[in-house]
């Protein structure tokens, strides 16, 4: 099958060097803001930080979205303005729903710093659908043993959100969503079915091809609607599948704020600058200030 028969768009990342580790961001992109509900897609690392060092994402706000943290390696301590204090490790999911507004921080746990913490994983934002953008903020943690893992010959997938190969994740999905972490063995294969309106695949590690098309790492391949194909790997690979129902109403992104109404974003900017958001218990001594020119924006 030809590339154009499979792939609608190929989105190359913008890579940010954060000192000690890199982040590859493929959404939002100048050529596309969303794939289903997904409007932010970051691969963090892989990296091993120096002894005594750590990741310190200071308290910052969100509105109108859910964040999903999925780690391949390492750990984070999540704290938020609801009073949540939750450690996450590989195989577990942290889902934070911002709704009308939430503030959170993510830091390397204290016990991981002496040896130098490892970091590898995917962070995504999912827009909340029409009618649910302004729900009350909430947090959900699902432990690794409670996440569904399904297998085909030569492949093993964790269903992070939605349903794949007959297994359904317990993680809350505010809109029709598919999100899965597919591990391909050397010589392994896995089907990609036409399960929803918009889907994309992303090679996070190793090698993989889609119906003979070689996938490049850190590229988000947006599939044509209705595409059915087979993933294969020669030496083993890790592929993320992400997508869901297309949104009828566009979403605007400015920094950490997402909404269909630009006025809601302007109000969130004003409120954060004025110090009107709630604080994070136990982590309220510092924060990230409102930027003049944010790195994360929707286009145009």
C-alpha positions in Angstrom: 0.0 0.0 0.0 1.3 3.5 -0.8 2.0 6.1 1.8 -0.8 8.4 0.6 -3.3 5.5 1.0 -2.4 5.1 4.7 -1.2 8.5 6.0 -3.1 11.8 5.9 -0.4 13.8 7.6 3.1 13.3 9.1 3.8 15.7 12.0 7.4 16.2 12.8 8.2 17.3 16.4 9.5 20.5 17.9 12.2 19.5 20.3 13.0 21.4 23.5 16.2 20.8 25.4 15.2 21.3 29.1 18.7 20.7 30.4 19.4 17.1 31.1 16.5 15.8 29.0 14.7 16.5 25.8 11.0 16.8 25.1 9.6 16.1 21.6 6.3 17.8 20.9 4.2 16.8 17.9 0.9 18.4 19.0 -0.3 21.1 18.7 1.4 21.5 15.3 1.3 24.3 12.7 -0.5 21.9 10.3 -2.9 20.4 12.9 -4.1 21.2 16.4 -6.0 18.0 17.3 -6.4 14.3 16.6 -9.7 13.3 18.2 -9.5 14.9 21.6 -5.7 14.9 21.7 -4.2 18.4 21.4 -0.9 18.0 23.1 1.5 15.1 22.6 4.9 15.2 24.3 7.6 12.5 24.5 9.8 13.1 27.5 13.3 11.6 27.5 14.6 8.9 27.7 17.1 10.4 30.1 19.0 9.7 33.3 19.6 12.9 35.3 22.7 13.5 37.4 22.8 12.3 41.1 21.0 14.8 43.3 19.1 16.3 40.3 15.5 16.0 39.4 12.6 17.3 37.4 10.7 20.2 39.0 7.7 21.4 37.1 6.5 24.2 39.5 2.8 24.8 40.2 0.9 26.0 37.1 -2.8 26.2 36.0 -5.0 24.5 33.4 -8.6 24.9 32.2 -10.8 23.0 29.7 -8.7 19.8 29.4 -7.6 16.6 30.9 -3.9 15.7 31.3 -2.7 12.1 31.0 0.7 11.0 32.3 2.0 7.7 31.1 5.5 6.7 32.1 7.9 4.1 30.5 10.5 4.7 33.1 11.0 6.8 36.3 8.5 8.4 38.6 6.7 11.6 39.3 5.1 13.1 42.4 1.9 14.9 41.4 0.3 17.4 43.7 -2.7 19.7 42.9 -5.0 22.3 44.3 -7.6 19.6 45.1 -5.2 18.3 47.7 -4.1 15.3 45.7 -0.6 13.9 46.4 0.1 10.9 44.2 3.2 9.1 43.0 3.0 7.6 39.5 5.3 4.9 38.2 5.3 3.0 34.9 2.1 1.1 34.0 -0.1 3.4 36.1 -2.2 6.4 34.8 -2.7 9.8 36.3 -5.7 11.6 34.7 -6.2 15.2 35.9 -9.3 16.9 34.7 -8.9 20.7 34.8 -12.5 21.8 33.9 -13.1 25.2 35.3 -9.5 25.4 36.7 -6.9 23.5 38.6 -3.2 24.1 39.6 -0.7 21.3 39.8 3.0 20.5 40.1 5.0 17.5 39.0 8.4 16.7 40.5 10.9 13.9 40.8 10.2 12.1 44.2 12.8 12.9 46.9 13.8 9.2 47.2 14.7 9.1 43.4 17.1 12.1 43.5 20.2 10.8 45.3 21.0 8.2 42.5 19.8 10.5 39.7 16.2 9.9 38.5 15.4 8.2 35.1 12.7 9.8 33.0 10.9 8.4 29.9 7.3 8.6 29.0 4.4 10.4 27.2 2.4 13.3 28.4 -0.8 14.3 26.6 -3.6 16.8 26.9 -7.1 15.9 25.8 -9.7 18.6 25.2 -12.9 18.3 27.1 -15.9 18.0 24.7 -18.7 20.5 24.1 -20.9 20.8 27.2 -18.1 19.4 29.5 -15.4 22.0 29.2 -16.4 23.7 32.5 -16.9 20.6 34.7 -15.6 20.6 38.2 -11.9 19.7 38.4 -11.1 16.1 39.3 -8.2 13.7 39.6 -8.1 9.9 38.9 -5.2 7.5 39.5 -5.4 4.0 38.2 -2.7 1.6 39.5 -0.8 -0.6 37.1 -2.4 -3.9 38.2 -5.8 -2.4 37.3 -4.8 -1.5 33.7 -6.0 -3.9 31.0 -3.2 -5.6 29.0 -4.1 -7.6 25.9 -1.9 -9.7 23.7 -1.8 -11.0 20.1 1.0 -13.2 18.8 4.1 -11.0 18.9 2.5 -8.0 20.5 1.3 -6.8 23.9 -0.8 -3.7 24.4 -1.8 -1.7 27.5 -5.2 0.0 26.9 -4.6 3.4 28.5 -8.0 4.8 27.5 -11.0 3.5 25.5 -11.3 0.0 24.0 -8.7 -2.0 22.0 -8.9 -5.7 21.0 -11.9 -6.3 23.2 -10.4 -4.8 26.4 -11.6 -1.5 27.9 -9.7 0.8 30.2 -11.1 2.0 33.5 -9.6 5.5 33.0 -12.4 8.1 32.5 -12.8 9.2 28.9 -14.8 12.4 28.6 -15.1 11.9 24.8 -14.8 9.0 22.4 -11.1 8.1 22.8 -8.6 5.4 22.0 -5.1 5.5 23.6 -2.9 2.5 23.8 0.8 1.5 24.3 1.7 -1.3 21.9 4.9 -3.3 22.5 6.0 -5.3 19.4 8.4 -8.2 19.8 11.1 -8.8 17.2 9.3 -10.1 14.2 5.9 -9.3 15.9 2.8 -7.8 14.3 -0.4 -6.1 15.5 -3.6 -5.0 13.7 -4.6 -1.3 13.5 -8.4 -1.3 13.0 -10.6 1.5 11.8 -12.1 2.0 15.3 -12.9 5.8 15.4 -12.9 9.0 13.3 -9.4 10.2 13.8 -6.3 8.1 14.8 -2.6 8.6 14.8 0.4 6.3 15.5 3.7 7.3 17.1 7.0 5.3 17.2 8.4 6.0 20.7 11.2 3.5 20.6 12.7 0.7 18.5 11.6 0.1 14.9 8.2 -0.4 13.3 6.5 -0.3 9.9 2.8 0.0 8.9 1.9 -2.1 5.9 5.5 -1.9 4.7 5.9 1.9 5.4 8.9 2.4 7.7 8.0 4.6 10.6 10.4 7.3 11.8 10.7 7.8 15.6 9.2 10.9 17.2 6.8 11.5 14.3 3.0 11.5 14.7 1.4 9.8 11.7 -2.2 10.8 11.2 -4.0 7.9 9.6 -6.6 8.4 6.8 -10.1 7.8 8.0 -11.1 4.1 7.7 -7.5 2.9 7.4 -6.9 -0.7 8.4 -3.3 -1.8 8.5 -0.8 -4.0 10.3 2.1 -2.8 12.5 5.3 -4.9 12.2 8.7 -4.7 13.8 12.0 -6.3 12.8 13.9 -5.9 16.1 11.1 -4.8 18.5 9.4 -1.5 19.0 7.0 0.6 21.0 4.1 2.4 19.2 1.5 4.6 20.7 -2.0 4.7 19.2 -4.0 7.8 19.9 -7.3 9.3 18.6 -11.0 9.5 18.9 -14.1 11.2 17.6 -13.5 14.4 15.7 -14.5 17.6 17.5 -17.2 19.7 15.8 -16.1 22.8 17.6 -12.5 24.0 17.3 -10.4 24.4 20.5 -8.1 27.3 21.2 -4.8 26.7 23.0 -2.8 29.4 24.8 -0.1 28.2 27.1 -1.8 25.8 29.6 -5.3 27.0 28.8 -7.7 25.2 26.4 -11.3 26.2 25.5 -13.7 26.7 22.6 -14.3 30.3 23.9 -11.3 32.6 23.6 -12.9 34.8 26.4 -12.5 31.9 28.8 -8.8 31.8 28.0 -8.5 35.5 28.5 -10.2 35.3 31.8 -7.9 32.4 32.9 -4.8 34.5 31.9 -6.1 37.4 34.0 -6.9 35.2 37.0 -3.5 33.5 37.1 -1.7 36.8 36.8 -3.8 38.2 39.6 -3.2 35.2 41.9 -6.8 34.1 42.0 -6.4 30.4 41.3 -6.2 28.0 44.2 -2.8 27.0 45.5 -1.2 23.5 45.8 -1.1 22.4 49.5 2.5 21.7 50.4 3.8 23.2 47.2 2.8 26.8 47.3 6.1 28.6 47.7 6.7 29.0 44.0 4.9 28.9 40.7 5.3 29.4 36.9 4.5 32.9 35.9 2.3 33.7 32.9 4.5 33.9 29.8 4.5 36.8 27.4 4.8 34.4 24.4 3.9 30.8 25.3 5.5 27.8 23.5 2.1 26.0 23.3 -0.5 27.6 21.1 -3.1 26.6 18.5 -2.8 27.6 14.9 -3.8 30.0 13.6 
